[in-house]
Amino acid sequence: MFMTNTEEVPGKIIRVCKGVVSGSTVRAKHAGRDLMASVKNIFGGELAGYTELLSESRDEAIGRMQEQARQMGANAVVNVRFSTSSVAAGAAEIYVYGTAVVVE
Amino acid sequence: MELLIFITLMASGYFVGSWAERNHYRSIVKREEETLFLPTTTAKHPMGVLPPVRESRLVSGSVVISVDYFKRVLAGLRTLFGGRVSSYETLVDRARREAVLRMKEQCLGASQLINVRIETSSISKGAKEQIGSVEVLAYGTAIYCQAE
């Protein structure tokens, strides 16, 4: 499955537009990680636990979007956009959406 | 006793925090030089004349960085008087550059990286404990051209 955040897939021609697809996920880390993050907050620096949390949830959201696109019979998703928000402290929501198309 | 804890936190935040920041900046500058050969643009179409495209792929990089205790107190004081909050400026600058670097490092073999978008938000914003941490997500489309 092709995925781009441009309006077309470079080097391919879009034949059919299937519609908007999206995927989202809300994730939290266990309390141990949150504790580590609080300690890290004194010294500053990268919060590796949260970075990991984000990339995991991003992959999950992308997977769900691809699954939806596959069900629609598309073979590419173009114009992909990410959006993040915090639902509660320590929990992150990642929402990813794009347009499912058939390219050749 | 409380004052003692406060001073310890301030001191450790100042020393460890500024040391970590210097190290981070050094690593960022070094890696930016190393990835300079990969053209990166925010334009929707590839810049210049390129050979036919073989493959295109969505790449992304993310990072969560927090500010140290000393700088947080300093920023708190700054909000009283107004003006530039330079401790948070370096925080977001580091986070954005790091995220872009991580994205570039995923596609070092690409011909060009187009349509780069950068998204910033704070994930752990509690009501009572103000944690100054930002998360940055950078994403774009890497295009691979056919060998000439």
gemmi code that builds the backbone of each chain (N, CA, C; Angstrom):
import gemmi

chains = {
    "A": [
        ("MET", (0.833, -1.211, 0.000), (0.000, 0.000, 0.000), (0.864, 1.257, 0.000)),
        ("PHE", (0.611, 2.149, -0.964), (1.355, 3.405, -1.018), (0.749, 4.394, -0.023)),
        ("MET", (1.614, 5.139, 0.607), (1.115, 6.189, 1.493), (1.962, 7.432, 1.319)),
        ("THR", (1.326, 8.542, 1.035), (2.071, 9.798, 0.915), (1.258, 10.902, 1.568)),
        ("ASN", (1.934, 11.996, 1.909), (1.149, 13.131, 2.399), (1.060, 14.237, 1.338)),
        ("THR", (1.398, 13.878, 0.099), (1.178, 14.815, -1.006), (-0.161, 14.472, -1.658)),
        ("GLU", (-0.570, 15.316, -2.599), (-1.887, 15.100, -3.200), (-1.909, 13.975, -4.222)),
        ("GLU", (-0.704, 13.576, -4.683), (-0.694, 12.437, -5.604), (0.449, 11.512, -5.193)),
        ("VAL", (0.463, 10.337, -5.791), (1.598, 9.453, -5.577), (2.589, 9.743, -6.699)),
        ("PRO", (3.767, 10.301, -6.380), (4.698, 10.656, -7.447), (4.997, 9.456, -8.344)),
        ("GLY", (4.896, 9.661, -9.641), (5.206, 8.599, -10.595), (4.042, 7.666, -10.889)),
        ("LYS", (2.862, 7.917, -10.267), (1.691, 7.068, -10.511), (0.509, 7.958, -10.897)),
        ("ILE", (-0.494, 7.328, -11.489), (-1.685, 8.081, -11.875), (-2.862, 7.604, -11.023)),
        ("ILE", (-3.603, 8.543, -10.465), (-4.757, 8.189, -9.646), (-5.941, 7.883, -10.554)),
        ("ARG", (-6.524, 6.702, -10.407), (-7.654, 6.301, -11.261), (-8.987, 6.539, -10.566)),
        ("VAL", (-9.139, 6.037, -9.370), (-10.421, 6.141, -8.670), (-10.188, 6.727, -7.280)),
        ("CYS", (-11.110, 7.612, -6.877), (-11.054, 8.136, -5.515), (-12.094, 7.388, -4.686)),
        ("LYS", (-11.665, 6.786, -3.590), (-12.572, 5.943, -2.804), (-13.180, 6.662, -1.602)),
        ("GLY", (-12.569, 7.737, -1.169), (-13.126, 8.477, -0.034), (-12.158, 8.614, 1.118)),
        ("VAL", (-12.629, 9.283, 2.155), (-11.770, 9.584, 3.304), (-11.659, 8.365, 4.219)),
        ("VAL", (-10.450, 8.054, 4.633), (-10.246, 6.991, 5.617), (-9.508, 7.591, 6.802)),
        ("SER", (-9.730, 6.992, 7.987), (-9.040, 7.527, 9.157), (-8.779, 6.423, 10.157)),
        ("GLY", (-7.874, 6.671, 11.045), (-7.581, 5.734, 12.115), (-7.163, 6.530, 13.332)),
        ("SER", (-7.560, 6.073, 14.509), (-7.128, 6.813, 15.692), (-6.867, 5.844, 16.824)),
        ("THR", (-6.108, 6.279, 17.790), (-5.837, 5.461, 18.950), (-5.512, 6.350, 20.140)),
        ("VAL", (-5.945, 5.915, 21.307), (-5.605, 6.616, 22.547), (-4.809, 5.649, 23.398)),
        ("ARG", (-3.652, 6.053, 23.846), (-2.797, 5.150, 24.608), (-2.243, 5.831, 25.837)),
        ("ALA", (-1.961, 5.023, 26.846), (-1.316, 5.552, 28.047), (-0.189, 4.610, 28.423)),
        ("LYS", (0.778, 5.138, 29.107), (1.873, 4.304, 29.603), (1.567, 3.897, 31.036)),
        ("HIS", (2.176, 2.804, 31.485), (1.958, 2.390, 32.867), (2.610, 3.370, 33.853)),
        ("ALA", (2.185, 3.266, 35.111), (2.570, 4.265, 36.108), (4.086, 4.381, 36.275)),
        ("GLY", (4.798, 3.272, 36.105), (6.250, 3.302, 36.237), (6.884, 4.278, 35.265)),
        ("ARG", (6.364, 4.256, 34.048), (6.872, 5.176, 33.035), (6.577, 6.622, 33.401)),
        ("ASP", (5.360, 6.836, 33.925), (4.979, 8.189, 34.326), (5.885, 8.703, 35.430)),
        ("LEU", (6.250, 7.785, 36.342), (7.141, 8.153, 37.432), (8.498, 8.552, 36.889)),
        ("MET", (8.989, 7.751, 35.944), (10.279, 8.045, 35.310), (10.235, 9.412, 34.637)),
        ("ALA", (9.097, 9.688, 34.015), (8.947, 10.973, 33.327), (8.977, 12.124, 34.316)),
        ("SER", (8.376, 11.921, 35.508), (8.390, 12.984, 36.520), (9.807, 13.256, 36.987)),
        ("VAL", (10.597, 12.168, 37.130), (11.994, 12.341, 37.537), (12.755, 13.101, 36.453)),
        ("LYS", (12.505, 12.693, 35.213), (13.163, 13.337, 34.080), (12.813, 14.817, 33.999)),
        ("ASN", (11.624, 15.163, 34.524), (11.187, 16.543, 34.468), (12.015, 17.479, 35.308)),
        ("ILE", (12.766, 16.917, 36.294), (13.641, 17.757, 37.100), (14.887, 18.110, 36.298)),
        ("PHE", (15.415, 17.099, 35.604), (16.680, 17.303, 34.904), (16.498, 17.773, 33.466)),
        ("GLY", (15.316, 17.629, 32.937), (15.104, 17.988, 31.543), (15.605, 16.890, 30.634)),
        ("GLY", (15.353, 17.046, 29.359), (15.831, 16.058, 28.397), (14.703, 15.264, 27.796)),
        ("GLU", (15.062, 14.306, 26.965), (14.045, 13.564, 26.250), (13.324, 12.582, 27.163)),
        ("LEU", (12.003, 12.533, 27.040), (11.210, 11.559, 27.775), (11.025, 10.349, 26.860)),
        ("ALA", (11.987, 9.422, 26.953), (12.029, 8.304, 25.995), (10.760, 7.463, 26.043)),
        ("GLY", (10.199, 7.303, 27.240), (8.985, 6.508, 27.379), (7.838, 7.080, 26.583)),
        ("TYR", (7.704, 8.411, 26.630), (6.613, 9.053, 25.901), (6.869, 9.056, 24.398)),
        ("THR", (8.139, 9.172, 24.022), (8.462, 9.123, 22.592), (8.064, 7.776, 22.009)),
        ("GLU", (8.402, 6.723, 22.786), (8.060, 5.358, 22.380), (6.541, 5.199, 22.283)),
        ("LEU", (5.847, 5.723, 23.302), (4.382, 5.674, 23.335), (3.784, 6.300, 22.075)),
        ("LEU", (4.339, 7.447, 21.701), (3.829, 8.149, 20.531), (4.055, 7.377, 19.254)),
        ("SER", (5.267, 6.821, 19.108), (5.524, 6.139, 17.831), (4.729, 4.847, 17.752)),
        ("GLU", (4.518, 4.187, 18.893), (3.661, 2.994, 18.899), (2.249, 3.349, 18.476)),
        ("SER", (1.717, 4.420, 19.060), (0.320, 4.752, 18.753), (0.185, 5.266, 17.333)),
        ("ARG", (1.239, 5.900, 16.822), (1.192, 6.354, 15.439), (1.125, 5.161, 14.487)),
        ("ASP", (1.944, 4.144, 14.763), (1.930, 2.951, 13.923), (0.577, 2.263, 13.966)),
        ("GLU", (0.008, 2.210, 15.162), (-1.309, 1.592, 15.348), (-2.377, 2.343, 14.542)),
        ("ALA", (-2.349, 3.676, 14.629), (-3.337, 4.491, 13.918), (-3.191, 4.329, 12.407)),
        ("ILE", (-1.948, 4.310, 11.937), (-1.697, 4.130, 10.498), (-2.210, 2.761, 10.053)),
        ("GLY", (-1.963, 1.733, 10.892), (-2.426, 0.386, 10.584), (-3.931, 0.332, 10.422)),
        ("ARG", (-4.648, 1.001, 11.318), (-6.111, 1.009, 11.244), (-6.607, 1.716, 9.999)),
        ("MET", (-5.915, 2.808, 9.658), (-6.314, 3.550, 8.459), (-6.082, 2.697, 7.214)),
        ("GLN", (-4.952, 2.001, 7.169), (-4.643, 1.154, 6.018), (-5.655, 0.022, 5.882)),
        ("GLU", (-6.045, -0.527, 7.028), (-7.029, -1.609, 7.030), (-8.351, -1.147, 6.404)),
        ("GLN", (-8.760, 0.060, 6.801), (-9.997, 0.643, 6.277), (-9.896, 0.879, 4.768)),
        ("ALA", (-8.732, 1.365, 4.341), (-8.520, 1.628, 2.919), (-8.557, 0.330, 2.118)),
        ("ARG", (-7.982, -0.723, 2.717), (-7.950, -2.018, 2.040), (-9.369, -2.551, 1.851)),
        ("GLN", (-10.207, -2.368, 2.882), (-11.594, -2.826, 2.799), (-12.372, -2.099, 1.710)),
        ("MET", (-11.975, -0.846, 1.436), (-12.649, -0.075, 0.391), (-12.128, -0.445, -0.981)),
        ("GLY", (-11.110, -1.278, -1.033), (-10.556, -1.687, -2.314), (-9.533, -0.715, -2.867)),
        ("ALA", (-8.971, 0.122, -2.007), (-7.961, 1.083, -2.472), (-6.579, 0.462, -2.374)),
        ("ASN", (-5.641, 0.987, -3.148), (-4.274, 0.517, -3.000), (-3.297, 1.623, -2.611)),
        ("ALA", (-3.825, 2.796, -2.302), (-2.962, 3.885, -1.838), (-3.765, 4.853, -0.986)),
        ("VAL", (-3.074, 5.532, -0.084), (-3.698, 6.602, 0.694), (-2.884, 7.857, 0.443)),
        ("VAL", (-3.536, 8.904, -0.061), (-2.818, 10.149, -0.320), (-3.292, 11.240, 0.632)),
        ("ASN", (-2.512, 12.310, 0.668), (-2.843, 13.480, 1.495), (-3.042, 13.117, 2.975)),
        ("VAL", (-2.137, 12.310, 3.494), (-2.239, 11.867, 4.887), (-1.907, 13.023, 5.828)),
        ("ARG", (-2.720, 13.192, 6.858), (-2.472, 14.235, 7.873), (-2.490, 13.593, 9.254)),
        ("PHE", (-1.625, 14.082, 10.127), (-1.609, 13.613, 11.512), (-2.155, 14.698, 12.405)),
        ("SER", (-2.787, 14.273, 13.477), (-3.262, 15.241, 14.447), (-3.119, 14.605, 15.825)),
        ("THR", (-2.586, 15.339, 16.767), (-2.402, 14.782, 18.107), (-3.131, 15.645, 19.119)),
        ("SER", (-3.621, 15.005, 20.169), (-4.229, 15.787, 21.244), (-4.066, 15.010, 22.533)),
        ("SER", (-4.184, 15.690, 23.657), (-4.076, 14.999, 24.934), (-5.461, 14.863, 25.533)),
        ("VAL", (-5.872, 13.640, 25.772), (-7.197, 13.390, 26.328), (-7.141, 13.574, 27.847)),
        ("ALA", (-6.150, 12.936, 28.464), (-5.918, 13.100, 29.888), (-4.414, 13.147, 30.080)),
        ("ALA", (-3.975, 13.512, 31.299), (-2.537, 13.557, 31.546), (-1.948, 12.161, 31.382)),
        ("GLY", (-0.897, 12.054, 30.605), (-0.243, 10.761, 30.414), (-0.835, 9.911, 29.321)),
        ("ALA", (-1.950, 10.353, 28.749), (-2.538, 9.609, 27.644), (-2.477, 10.470, 26.387)),
        ("ALA", (-2.183, 9.836, 25.275), (-2.053, 10.592, 24.034), (-3.010, 10.045, 22.990)),
        ("GLU", (-3.629, 10.933, 22.263), (-4.475, 10.501, 21.167), (-3.798, 10.870, 19.867)),
        ("ILE", (-3.727, 9.929, 18.959), (-3.203, 10.201, 17.631), (-4.300, 9.905, 16.634)),
        ("TYR", (-4.549, 10.851, 15.776), (-5.580, 10.694, 14.769), (-4.915, 10.898, 13.421)),
        ("VAL", (-5.096, 9.967, 12.531), (-4.488, 10.089, 11.216), (-5.577, 9.892, 10.162)),
        ("TYR", (-5.590, 10.755, 9.147), (-6.621, 10.633, 8.131), (-6.056, 10.949, 6.757)),
        ("GLY", (-6.690, 10.426, 5.753), (-6.217, 10.637, 4.390), (-7.291, 10.247, 3.392)),
        ("THR", (-6.945, 10.286, 2.121), (-7.892, 9.931, 1.078), (-7.467, 8.622, 0.425)),
        ("ALA", (-8.370, 7.649, 0.416), (-8.071, 6.355, -0.191), (-8.316, 6.441, -1.688)),
        ("VAL", (-7.333, 6.009, -2.461), (-7.449, 6.066, -3.922), (-6.915, 4.777, -4.547)),
        ("VAL", (-7.254, 4.594, -5.821), (-6.665, 3.486, -6.571), (-5.672, 4.095, -7.556)),
        ("VAL", (-4.429, 3.667, -7.496), (-3.416, 4.200, -8.422), (-2.879, 3.081, -9.308)),
        ("GLU", (-2.306, 3.480, -10.398), (-1.631, 2.487, -11.238), (-0.446, 3.139, -11.939)),
    ],
    "B": [
        ("MET", (13.649, 23.052, 55.515), (13.706, 21.740, 54.842), (13.180, 21.836, 53.418)),
        ("GLU", (12.026, 22.519, 53.297), (11.450, 22.676, 51.963), (12.351, 23.512, 51.070)),
        ("LEU", (12.976, 24.513, 51.718), (13.893, 25.383, 50.982), (15.081, 24.577, 50.468)),
        ("LEU", (15.531, 23.636, 51.335), (16.676, 22.793, 50.972), (16.344, 21.949, 49.732)),
        ("ILE", (15.134, 21.366, 49.746), (14.706, 20.550, 48.596), (14.639, 21.412, 47.343)),
        ("PHE", (14.084, 22.602, 47.519), (13.945, 23.524, 46.387), (15.312, 23.871, 45.793)),
        ("ILE", (16.273, 24.189, 46.688), (17.610, 24.566, 46.210), (18.283, 23.390, 45.509)),
        ("THR", (18.113, 22.185, 46.088), (18.701, 20.994, 45.459), (18.125, 20.786, 44.065)),
        ("LEU", (16.799, 20.922, 43.963), (16.141, 20.730, 42.670), (16.623, 21.764, 41.660)),
        ("MET", (16.718, 23.025, 42.134), (17.171, 24.100, 41.254), (18.577, 23.813, 40.748)),
        ("ALA", (19.455, 23.451, 41.692), (20.866, 23.239, 41.341), (21.010, 22.062, 40.390)),
        ("SER", (20.347, 20.949, 40.706), (20.492, 19.777, 39.833), (19.869, 20.048, 38.476)),
        ("GLY", (18.756, 20.775, 38.478), (18.121, 21.136, 37.210), (19.055, 21.987, 36.379)),
        ("TYR", (19.712, 22.963, 37.055), (20.585, 23.874, 36.326), (21.789, 23.144, 35.736)),
        ("PHE", (22.480, 22.372, 36.595), (23.720, 21.744, 36.120), (23.454, 20.620, 35.130)),
        ("VAL", (22.606, 19.677, 35.524), (22.336, 18.538, 34.628), (21.616, 19.010, 33.373)),
        ("GLY", (20.665, 19.938, 33.555), (19.867, 20.414, 32.428), (20.706, 21.116, 31.384)),
        ("SER", (21.587, 22.033, 31.826), (22.364, 22.776, 30.829), (23.411, 21.880, 30.186)),
        ("TRP", (23.916, 20.906, 30.960), (24.862, 19.942, 30.387), (24.175, 19.110, 29.300)),
        ("ALA", (22.954, 18.643, 29.621), (22.212, 17.813, 28.653), (21.878, 18.629, 27.410)),
        ("GLU", (21.531, 19.910, 27.621), (21.153, 20.731, 26.480), (22.335, 20.979, 25.554)),
        ("ARG", (23.511, 21.260, 26.149), (24.722, 21.455, 25.337), (25.028, 20.213, 24.516)),
        ("ASN", (24.954, 19.050, 25.203), (25.219, 17.786, 24.503), (24.255, 17.578, 23.351)),
        ("HIS", (22.975, 17.887, 23.645), (21.951, 17.668, 22.632), (22.192, 18.568, 21.427)),
        ("TYR", (22.512, 19.829, 21.678), (22.766, 20.759, 20.578), (23.952, 20.316, 19.754)),
        ("ARG", (24.989, 19.805, 20.442), (26.174, 19.344, 19.729), (25.800, 18.183, 18.796)),
        ("SER", (24.998, 17.253, 19.330), (24.586, 16.092, 18.525), (23.696, 16.525, 17.365)),
        ("ILE", (22.807, 17.506, 17.616), (21.909, 17.984, 16.551), (22.711, 18.606, 15.412)),
        ("VAL", (23.671, 19.461, 15.759), (24.449, 20.154, 14.727), (25.248, 19.154, 13.904)),
        ("LYS", (25.819, 18.162, 14.599), (26.630, 17.149, 13.915), (25.757, 16.342, 12.943)),
        ("ARG", (24.580, 15.908, 13.435), (23.727, 15.080, 12.590), (23.097, 15.888, 11.467)),
        ("GLU", (22.853, 17.185, 11.697), (22.303, 18.017, 10.621), (23.308, 18.130, 9.489)),
        ("GLU", (24.595, 18.218, 9.847), (25.632, 18.261, 8.811), (25.678, 16.945, 8.052)),
        ("GLU", (25.498, 15.844, 8.786), (25.578, 14.529, 8.152), (24.416, 14.262, 7.193)),
        ("THR", (23.257, 14.863, 7.475), (22.092, 14.590, 6.628), (21.813, 15.730, 5.656)),
        ("LEU", (22.787, 16.609, 5.506), (22.587, 17.791, 4.668), (22.416, 17.446, 3.189)),
        ("PHE", (22.929, 16.263, 2.786), (22.876, 15.885, 1.377), (21.462, 15.555, 0.911)),
        ("LEU", (20.548, 15.323, 1.848), (19.173, 14.965, 1.478), (18.319, 16.232, 1.395)),
        ("PRO", (17.902, 16.630, 0.167), (17.105, 17.850, 0.042), (15.728, 17.670, 0.689)),
        ("THR", (15.371, 18.605, 1.523), (14.103, 18.534, 2.225), (13.323, 19.806, 1.942)),
        ("THR", (12.070, 19.650, 1.576), (11.281, 20.838, 1.255), (9.853, 20.706, 1.780)),
        ("THR", (9.231, 21.849, 1.992), (7.841, 21.830, 2.426), (6.908, 21.954, 1.223)),
        ("ALA", (7.477, 22.035, 0.023), (6.654, 22.159, -1.184), (5.968, 20.831, -1.493)),
        ("LYS", (4.852, 20.916, -2.213), (4.080, 19.701, -2.501), (4.675, 18.880, -3.626)),
        ("HIS", (5.458, 19.530, -4.476), (6.062, 18.817, -5.600), (7.577, 18.859, -5.465)),
        ("PRO", (8.250, 17.841, -6.017), (9.707, 17.841, -5.928), (10.302, 19.077, -6.588)),
        ("MET", (11.358, 19.585, -6.001), (12.026, 20.766, -6.539), (13.024, 20.330, -7.606)),
        ("GLY", (13.127, 21.097, -8.658), (14.108, 20.810, -9.697), (13.657, 19.695, -10.613)),
        ("VAL", (14.540, 19.303, -11.508), (14.232, 18.237, -12.465), (14.808, 16.936, -11.940)),
        ("LEU", (13.933, 15.948, -11.784), (14.355, 14.665, -11.231), (14.112, 13.549, -12.233)),
        ("PRO", (14.896, 12.489, -12.198), (14.590, 11.313, -13.023), (13.274, 10.682, -12.567)),
        ("PRO", (12.677, 9.771, -13.365), (11.384, 9.170, -12.991), (11.398, 8.578, -11.587)),
        ("VAL", (10.252, 8.738, -10.913), (10.165, 8.281, -9.531), (9.934, 6.770, -9.488)),
        ("ARG", (10.701, 6.100, -8.653), (10.572, 4.648, -8.530), (9.626, 4.299, -7.389)),
        ("GLU", (9.724, 5.037, -6.298), (8.971, 4.683, -5.112), (8.750, 5.929, -4.272)),
        ("SER", (7.608, 5.972, -3.556), (7.434, 7.055, -2.596), (6.875, 6.479, -1.307)),
        ("ARG", (7.268, 7.081, -0.208), (6.959, 6.485, 1.084), (6.712, 7.589, 2.109)),
        ("LEU", (5.783, 7.319, 3.011), (5.519, 8.265, 4.099), (6.527, 8.000, 5.217)),
        ("VAL", (7.240, 9.032, 5.651), (8.181, 8.860, 6.762), (7.825, 9.852, 7.860)),
        ("SER", (8.126, 9.477, 9.095), (7.828, 10.396, 10.186), (8.827, 10.214, 11.318)),
        ("GLY", (8.957, 11.215, 12.125), (9.839, 11.145, 13.294), (9.209, 11.928, 14.418)),
        ("SER", (9.330, 11.415, 15.632), (8.719, 12.153, 16.737), (9.631, 12.160, 17.941)),
        ("VAL", (9.411, 13.109, 18.822), (10.224, 13.221, 20.028), (9.415, 13.947, 21.098)),
        ("VAL", (9.649, 13.567, 22.345), (9.049, 14.267, 23.480), (10.193, 14.770, 24.344)),
        ("ILE", (10.258, 16.055, 24.558), (11.348, 16.622, 25.365), (10.747, 17.475, 26.474)),
        ("SER", (11.337, 17.376, 27.653), (10.847, 18.209, 28.744), (11.935, 19.184, 29.165)),
        ("VAL", (11.493, 20.245, 29.815), (12.407, 21.290, 30.264), (12.809, 20.968, 31.704)),
        ("ASP", (13.997, 21.380, 32.141), (14.415, 21.050, 33.512), (13.788, 21.983, 34.539)),
        ("TYR", (13.949, 21.606, 35.810), (13.276, 22.306, 36.905), (13.684, 23.769, 36.996)),
        ("PHE", (14.980, 24.011, 36.836), (15.505, 25.374, 36.927), (14.850, 26.291, 35.897)),
        ("LYS", (14.809, 25.812, 34.672), (14.246, 26.627, 33.600), (12.746, 26.831, 33.764)),
        ("ARG", (12.093, 25.819, 34.375), (10.655, 25.949, 34.573), (10.352, 27.062, 35.574)),
        ("VAL", (11.167, 27.114, 36.643), (10.999, 28.172, 37.641), (11.272, 29.533, 37.006)),
        ("LEU", (12.345, 29.569, 36.191), (12.731, 30.799, 35.508), (11.611, 31.295, 34.594)),
        ("ALA", (10.990, 30.339, 33.883), (9.900, 30.686, 32.972), (8.696, 31.181, 33.756)),
        ("GLY", (8.483, 30.581, 34.940), (7.390, 31.017, 35.801), (7.582, 32.458, 36.230)),
        ("LEU", (8.825, 32.805, 36.563), (9.137, 34.181, 36.944), (8.943, 35.122, 35.759)),
        ("ARG", (9.343, 34.639, 34.595), (9.261, 35.451, 33.393), (7.828, 35.842, 33.069)),
        ("THR", (6.892, 34.953, 33.376), (5.495, 35.280, 33.060), (4.993, 36.447, 33.910)),
        ("LEU", (5.686, 36.739, 35.016), (5.296, 37.894, 35.826), (5.642, 39.196, 35.112)),
        ("PHE", (6.846, 39.204, 34.501), (7.327, 40.451, 33.905), (7.065, 40.556, 32.407)),
        ("GLY", (6.823, 39.419, 31.783), (6.628, 39.426, 30.339), (7.958, 39.427, 29.616)),
        ("GLY", (7.900, 39.223, 28.317), (9.132, 39.217, 27.530), (9.424, 37.847, 26.958)),
        ("ARG", (10.606, 37.710, 26.415), (10.990, 36.442, 25.796), (11.207, 35.368, 26.832)),
        ("VAL", (10.548, 34.223, 26.672), (10.797, 33.088, 27.557), (11.825, 32.213, 26.853)),
        ("SER", (13.097, 32.555, 27.008), (14.119, 31.896, 26.196), (14.307, 30.438, 26.578)),
        ("SER", (13.946, 30.072, 27.827), (14.131, 28.671, 28.203), (13.178, 27.751, 27.435)),
        ("TYR", (11.985, 28.271, 27.104), (11.079, 27.452, 26.310), (11.397, 27.531, 24.822)),
        ("GLU", (12.025, 28.645, 24.417), (12.413, 28.757, 22.998), (13.399, 27.671, 22.622)),
        ("THR", (14.407, 27.461, 23.478), (15.390, 26.418, 23.156), (14.734, 25.042, 23.216)),
        ("LEU", (13.764, 24.874, 24.105), (13.079, 23.581, 24.219), (12.376, 23.203, 22.916)),
        ("VAL", (11.571, 24.108, 22.388), (10.835, 23.770, 21.165), (11.771, 23.689, 19.964)),
        ("ASP", (12.806, 24.520, 19.974), (13.784, 24.471, 18.882), (14.475, 23.118, 18.829)),
        ("ARG", (14.916, 22.641, 19.992), (15.568, 21.331, 20.057), (14.623, 20.229, 19.610)),
        ("ALA", (13.390, 20.296, 20.096), (12.425, 19.237, 19.794), (12.135, 19.174, 18.295)),
        ("ARG", (11.960, 20.333, 17.663), (11.632, 20.337, 16.235), (12.791, 19.839, 15.405)),
        ("ARG", (13.993, 20.311, 15.738), (15.147, 19.888, 14.951), (15.402, 18.397, 15.123)),
        ("GLU", (15.203, 17.900, 16.342), (15.395, 16.470, 16.600), (14.384, 15.634, 15.816)),
        ("ALA", (13.124, 16.076, 15.806), (12.082, 15.323, 15.095), (12.370, 15.279, 13.598)),
        ("VAL", (12.808, 16.409, 13.041), (13.119, 16.460, 11.614), (14.301, 15.540, 11.304)),
        ("LEU", (15.287, 15.529, 12.205), (16.446, 14.654, 12.004), (16.047, 13.195, 12.021)),
        ("ARG", (15.185, 12.832, 12.970), (14.750, 11.426, 13.056), (13.990, 11.014, 11.818)),
        ("MET", (13.213, 11.956, 11.277), (12.483, 11.657, 10.046), (13.464, 11.445, 8.901)),
        ("LYS", (14.456, 12.343, 8.797), (15.435, 12.229, 7.710), (16.243, 10.943, 7.823)),
        ("GLU", (16.528, 10.536, 9.054), (17.351, 9.349, 9.237), (16.632, 8.073, 8.803)),
        ("GLN", (15.304, 8.153, 8.648), (14.555, 6.988, 8.178), (14.653, 6.788, 6.678)),
        ("CYS", (15.088, 7.800, 5.957), (15.071, 7.682, 4.493), (16.337, 8.272, 3.916)),
        ("LEU", (17.482, 7.816, 4.410), (18.751, 8.395, 3.966), (19.049, 8.104, 2.498)),
        ("GLY", (18.431, 7.041, 1.952), (18.701, 6.705, 0.558), (17.800, 7.431, -0.430)),
        ("ALA", (16.898, 8.288, 0.069), (15.921, 8.931, -0.807), (16.553, 10.032, -1.645)),
        ("SER", (15.870, 10.392, -2.746), (16.372, 11.469, -3.599), (15.945, 12.824, -3.054)),
        ("GLN", (14.712, 12.876, -2.560), (14.205, 14.122, -2.003), (13.110, 13.824, -0.991)),
        ("LEU", (12.974, 14.723, -0.047), (11.946, 14.565, 0.972), (11.017, 15.755, 0.818)),
        ("ILE", (9.777, 15.506, 0.377), (8.894, 16.627, 0.068), (7.708, 16.705, 1.023)),
        ("ASN", (7.053, 17.834, 0.984), (5.831, 18.091, 1.750), (6.001, 17.821, 3.255)),
        ("VAL", (7.058, 18.347, 3.828), (7.316, 18.129, 5.253), (6.363, 18.976, 6.091)),
        ("ARG", (5.743, 18.331, 7.049), (4.847, 19.034, 7.969), (5.304, 18.769, 9.398)),
        ("ILE", (5.193, 19.773, 10.236), (5.614, 19.619, 11.625), (4.443, 19.945, 12.543)),
        ("GLU", (4.194, 19.035, 13.443), (3.039, 19.155, 14.340), (3.558, 19.213, 15.781)),
        ("THR", (3.098, 20.169, 16.558), (3.575, 20.300, 17.938), (2.402, 20.263, 18.899)),
        ("SER", (2.562, 19.535, 19.995), (1.549, 19.621, 21.040), (2.181, 19.199, 22.350)),
        ("SER", (1.504, 19.442, 23.453), (2.058, 19.011, 24.731), (1.218, 17.848, 25.233)),
        ("ILE", (1.861, 16.707, 25.519), (1.046, 15.538, 25.865), (0.684, 15.464, 27.334)),
        ("SER", (1.573, 15.883, 28.198), (1.269, 15.687, 29.623), (1.017, 17.029, 30.279)),
        ("LYS", (-0.182, 17.546, 30.058), (-0.509, 18.832, 30.634), (-1.507, 18.614, 31.770)),
        ("GLY", (-0.994, 18.475, 32.977), (-1.861, 18.281, 34.125), (-2.407, 19.614, 34.584)),
        ("ALA", (-3.492, 19.593, 35.347), (-4.084, 20.839, 35.804), (-3.222, 21.468, 36.896)),
        ("LYS", (-2.776, 20.636, 37.849), (-2.026, 21.210, 38.964), (-0.527, 21.223, 38.715)),
        ("GLU", (-0.029, 20.137, 38.149), (1.414, 20.114, 37.879), (1.659, 20.505, 36.432)),
        ("GLN", (2.251, 21.652, 36.254), (2.518, 22.114, 34.906), (3.828, 21.518, 34.429)),
        ("ILE", (3.720, 20.496, 33.608), (4.922, 19.885, 33.082), (5.241, 20.526, 31.756)),
        ("GLY", (6.381, 21.197, 31.709), (6.754, 21.842, 30.451), (7.397, 20.865, 29.512)),
        ("SER", (6.572, 20.061, 28.841), (7.146, 19.139, 27.870), (6.391, 19.273, 26.563)),
        ("VAL", (7.105, 19.190, 25.471), (6.449, 19.272, 24.169), (6.707, 17.996, 23.394)),
        ("GLU", (5.753, 17.642, 22.572), (6.000, 16.555, 21.653), (5.895, 17.114, 20.245)),
        ("VAL", (6.817, 16.697, 19.418), (6.842, 17.173, 18.048), (6.804, 15.977, 17.122)),
        ("LEU", (5.946, 16.062, 16.139), (5.849, 15.011, 15.136), (6.125, 15.653, 13.783)),
        ("ALA", (7.139, 15.134, 13.091), (7.454, 15.640, 11.755), (7.169, 14.531, 10.764)),
        ("TYR", (6.505, 14.866, 9.659), (6.250, 13.836, 8.653), (6.346, 14.417, 7.255)),
        ("GLY", (6.625, 13.546, 6.299), (6.792, 13.986, 4.917), (6.788, 12.790, 3.996)),
        ("THR", (6.944, 13.056, 2.717), (6.970, 11.988, 1.721), (8.379, 11.886, 1.146)),
        ("ALA", (8.970, 10.703, 1.285), (10.296, 10.482, 0.712), (10.122, 9.912, -0.675)),
        ("ILE", (10.787, 10.502, -1.660), (10.693, 9.943, -3.007), (12.050, 9.402, -3.433)),
        ("TYR", (11.973, 8.204, -4.020), (13.169, 7.522, -4.485), (13.127, 7.531, -6.001)),
        ("CYS", (14.197, 8.024, -6.629), (14.216, 8.094, -8.087), (14.974, 6.901, -8.655)),
        ("GLN", (14.650, 6.612, -9.920), (15.386, 5.556, -10.617), (16.810, 6.032, -10.887)),
        ("ALA", (17.741, 5.084, -10.799), (19.135, 5.426, -11.068), (19.298, 5.805, -12.531)),
        ("GLU", (20.063, 6.871, -12.776), (20.219, 7.332, -14.163), (21.184, 6.450, -14.933)),
    ],
}
model = gemmi.Model(1)
for chain_id, residues in chains.items():
    chain = gemmi.Chain(chain_id)
    for i, (resn, *xyz) in enumerate(residues, 1):
        res = gemmi.Residue()
        res.name, res.seqid = resn, gemmi.SeqId(i, " ")
        for name, pos in zip(("N", "CA", "C"), xyz):
            atom = gemmi.Atom()
            atom.name, atom.element = name, gemmi.Element(name[0])
            atom.pos, atom.b_iso = gemmi.Position(*pos), 0.0
            res.add_atom(atom)
        chain.add_residue(res)
    model.add_chain(chain)
structure = gemmi.Structure()
structure.add_model(model)
structure.setup_entities()
